[in-house]
């Protein structure tokens, strides 16, 4: 057969309305016939895909497409309105944006593992995470915050470019009535104190992934951040998969957004560090 007539896993996924990872699992299980290229990649004959599709209609799906697979399909096929619809549906089911963001963890893990296995290209992985980020931003910016709301600065450490976790944090903050102040990616600690004073923030939320950092660097950065926050009465929240110290005095080490809600709600009740100050010229967003 002419190699040009063979289909890739992504093309088959589009035809079957499934994720590329599901297609590969079906192929590896022998449910969907495939051929291998010289480089070991799976390729599919159109007639085999058609047969598989007819069998599914007659017998029911050979393997139910999971919610994770459905998310990945919409992200990889660049369906922004489907992504938005999924976000709002999840909010309706789960009751809070924090729970929605926590529930997206398996989706992100599957995308990362698919890339590590060579099933997704770097470009595909970037496109999927960027589309999710844009969806989260659209939802977050639709939630208006009062001028006197407490504020939280969001940042990653230097040499840390992953900000998707901060998009999760922003959405959870806005739902709680907090105002996010983005310092953004790869933020140096030098000069951070002046920025915190200028924006009069009530909390500092720092995200770091497990890939860009090591234990010693994380411990040193955490100690500096804790000192800056303690001297200003600012709540410090350390998140993400990085190797943050777990017992640092004056810091909250969190691994989920529901925990962030609990910490900030508790601080509001205690009246700790929440001056509700708004720098001159700042307006609601």
C-alpha positions in Angstrom: 0.0 0.0 0.0 1.1 3.5 -0.8 2.4 5.1 2.4 0.6 8.3 1.6 -2.7 6.6 2.0 -1.9 5.6 5.6 -3.3 7.6 8.4 -1.5 8.9 11.5 -2.8 8.4 15.1 -3.9 12.0 15.2 -5.8 11.7 11.9 -7.5 8.6 13.2 -8.3 10.3 16.5 -10.1 13.1 14.5 -12.1 10.5 12.6 -13.1 8.6 15.7 -13.6 11.6 17.9 -11.1 10.2 20.4 -7.7 11.2 21.7 -4.5 10.1 20.0 -3.6 8.2 23.2 -6.8 6.2 23.0 -6.1 5.3 19.4 -2.6 4.1 20.3 -4.0 2.0 23.2 -6.5 0.4 20.9 -3.8 -0.4 18.4 -1.5 -1.8 21.1 -4.3 -4.0 22.4 -5.0 -5.4 19.0 -8.4 -3.9 18.7 -7.5 -1.5 15.8 -5.0 -2.9 13.3 -2.0 -0.8 12.5 1.3 -1.0 10.6 4.7 0.2 11.8 6.9 2.6 9.8 10.7 2.0 9.7 10.9 4.5 12.6 8.4 2.5 14.7 5.5 4.9 14.3 1.9 3.5 14.1 0.1 4.0 10.8 -3.4 3.0 9.9 -5.2 1.8 6.8 -8.5 3.6 6.1 -10.3 0.3 5.7 -9.1 -0.9 9.1 -10.3 2.3 10.7 -13.7 1.9 8.9 -14.0 -1.6 10.2 -13.2 -0.6 13.7 -15.8 2.2 13.5 -18.5 -0.2 12.3 -17.7 -2.7 15.1 -18.0 0.1 17.7 -21.5 1.0 16.4 -22.6 -2.7 16.5 -21.0 -3.8 19.7 -20.5 -0.5 21.6 -17.1 1.2 22.2 -14.3 -1.3 22.7 -13.0 1.1 25.3 -15.0 4.0 26.6 -13.4 7.4 26.0 -12.6 8.9 29.4 -13.1 12.5 30.4 -9.4 12.9 30.1 -9.4 11.7 26.6 -12.2 14.0 25.6 -10.3 17.0 27.1 -7.2 16.0 25.1 -9.2 15.7 21.9 -10.6 19.2 22.2 -7.2 20.6 23.1 -5.2 18.9 20.4 -7.8 19.7 17.7 -7.8 23.4 18.7 -11.5 23.7 19.7 -11.5 26.8 22.0 -15.3 27.0 22.4 -15.5 23.3 23.3 -12.8 23.9 25.9 -14.8 26.8 27.4 -17.9 24.7 27.4 -16.1 21.9 29.3 -14.8 24.4 31.8 -18.2 25.8 32.6 -19.8 22.3 32.7 -17.1 21.2 35.1 -17.8 24.3 37.3 -21.5 23.4 37.4 -20.8 19.8 38.4 -17.9 20.4 40.9 -19.1 23.6 42.6 -16.0 25.8 42.5 -13.3 26.8 40.1 -10.7 25.5 42.5 -12.1 22.0 42.2 -12.3 22.4 38.4 -8.6 23.3 38.2 -7.6 20.4 40.6 -9.6 18.1 38.4 -7.6 19.1 35.3 -4.4 17.5 36.9 -4.9 14.1 35.2 -5.4 15.9 31.8 -2.0 17.7 32.2 -0.3 14.6 33.4 -1.5 12.6 30.4 -0.4 15.3 28.0 3.1 15.4 29.6 3.4 11.6 29.7 2.3 11.4 26.0 5.0 13.8 25.1 7.6 11.9 27.1 6.6 8.7 25.3 7.0 10.4 22.0 3.2 10.2 21.2 2.9 14.0 21.1 5.4 16.5 19.5 6.6 19.5 21.5 4.5 21.7 19.2 1.4 19.7 20.0 2.1 19.7 23.8 2.6 23.5 23.6 -0.6 24.1 21.6 -2.7 22.0 24.0 -1.4 23.8 27.1 -1.7 27.2 25.5 -5.3 26.6 24.5 -6.2 25.6 28.0 -4.4 28.7 29.4 -6.4 31.0 27.1 -9.6 29.3 28.1 -8.8 29.8 31.8 -7.9 33.4 31.2 -11.2 34.1 29.4 -13.2 32.6 32.3 -11.1 34.5 34.9 -11.4 37.9 33.2 -15.2 37.6 33.2 -15.2 37.7 37.0 -15.1 41.3 38.2 -13.3 42.2 41.5 -14.2 45.1 43.8 -11.7 47.9 44.1 -11.1 47.2 47.8 -10.4 43.5 47.3 -7.3 41.9 48.9 -4.6 41.3 46.3 -2.2 38.5 45.6 1.0 38.7 43.5 1.5 35.7 41.1 5.0 34.7 40.0 7.4 31.9 39.1 11.0 31.7 40.1 13.8 32.7 37.8 14.5 30.2 35.0 10.9 28.9 35.4 8.7 29.5 32.4 5.7 27.4 33.2 2.8 29.7 34.2 -0.2 27.4 33.6 -0.4 26.8 37.3 -0.6 30.5 37.9 -3.6 30.6 35.6 -5.3 28.1 37.8 -4.4 30.2 40.9 -5.8 33.4 39.2 -9.2 31.7 38.6 -9.4 30.4 42.2 -8.4 33.8 43.6 -11.0 35.7 41.5 -13.7 33.4 42.7 -12.8 34.2 46.3 -12.9 37.9 45.6 -9.2 38.4 45.5 -7.4 40.6 42.9 -4.5 38.9 41.1 -1.4 41.0 40.3 0.8 39.2 37.7 4.5 39.4 38.1 4.7 36.5 35.7 7.3 34.1 34.6 11.0 33.9 35.6 10.6 36.7 38.2 13.8 37.6 40.1 13.6 37.9 43.9 15.9 40.9 43.8 13.6 43.9 43.7 10.5 41.8 44.5 10.1 43.5 47.9 9.8 47.0 46.3 7.2 45.6 43.9 5.2 44.1 46.8 5.3 47.5 48.6 4.3 49.4 45.5 1.2 47.2 44.8 0.6 46.7 48.6 -0.2 43.0 48.1 -1.7 40.8 50.8 -0.4 37.5 49.5 2.4 36.2 47.3 1.7 33.0 45.3 4.8 31.4 43.8 4.6 28.4 41.4 7.5 26.2 40.4 7.5 23.0 38.4 9.5 19.9 39.2 11.6 20.3 36.0 13.4 23.6 36.4 14.6 23.5 40.0 16.7 21.6 42.5 16.3 21.1 46.2 19.0 23.5 47.3 17.9 26.3 44.9 14.3 25.9 46.0 15.2 26.0 49.7 17.2 29.1 49.3 14.5 30.9 47.3 11.8 29.8 49.8 13.8 31.2 52.7 14.3 34.6 50.9 10.6 34.7 50.0 9.5 33.9 53.5 11.7 36.7 54.9 10.3 39.2 52.5 6.7 38.3 53.3 7.2 38.1 57.1 8.7 41.6 57.2 5.6 42.9 55.4 2.8 40.8 56.9 2.2 39.1 53.6 0.8 35.6 53.2 3.2 33.3 51.3 1.9 30.4 49.3 4.2 28.0 47.5 2.7 25.8 44.9 3.4 23.5 41.9 5.4 20.3 41.6 8.8 21.8 42.6 10.8 20.6 45.6 9.7 23.3 48.0 10.6 22.7 51.7 7.6 21.3 53.5 8.2 22.7 56.9 9.2 26.3 56.2 7.9 28.7 58.9 5.7 31.4 57.6 4.9 29.7 54.3 1.9 27.6 53.1 3.1 24.7 50.9 0.1 23.7 48.9 -0.5 21.0 46.2 -4.1 21.9 45.2 -6.3 24.8 44.7 -9.0 23.7 47.2 -6.2 24.0 49.8 -5.5 27.6 48.6 -9.1 28.5 49.1 -9.0 27.2 52.7 -5.8 29.1 53.5 -7.0 32.4 52.1 -10.5 32.1 53.6 -8.9 31.3 57.0 -6.7 34.4 56.8 -9.7 36.5 55.9 -11.5 35.3 59.0 -8.4 35.9 61.1 -7.9 39.4 59.6 -4.2 38.6 58.9 -2.5 40.9 56.4 -5.6 41.9 54.6 -5.6 45.7 54.4 -7.7 45.8 51.2 -5.5 48.6 49.9 -5.6 49.7 46.3 -2.6 51.6 44.8 -3.4 54.9 43.3 -4.7 54.7 39.7 -5.5 51.0 39.9 -8.9 50.0 38.6 -11.1 46.9 38.6 -10.5 44.3 35.9 
